[in-house]
Amino acid sequence: MDLIKKEVDPVSTREICLKLNYSWHTVYRYCLELFAVGKIDKLSTKGPHLWMQNGIFSKKIKHEIDDVLDKALDEEIEKQITDLQKQLQELQSKKQETEHKEEQWVMRK
């Protein structure tokens, strides 16, 4: 369990066997027991069985998703600000035109 806790990335059953010098069957059985009680996660792959401490994978993905969402939100806010600034400039321009026309109309009378 300590070996899996130390690793940031998922560890295969074979890697654990080599580091601990235990048989594959012993390591796999122990990992399955830890998985059954929720202490480690098992990642489904086509190749070797990968194990990692419970919750690390989801936390890692959550941070990546949060970063992507923050960036997208920042971009959307900047776009909205730019659009609002353009609308404000257009309104100010129309207001100036209207005031100018009113002045001309008043001067004609």
Protein Blocks (a to p, Z undefined) as FASTA:
>chain_A
ZZmmmpmbdcdfklmmmmnopafklmmmmmmmmmmnopaccdddfkdcddddehklmmmm
mmmmmmmmmmmmmmmmmmmmmmmmmmmmmmmmmmmmmmmmmmmmmmmZZ
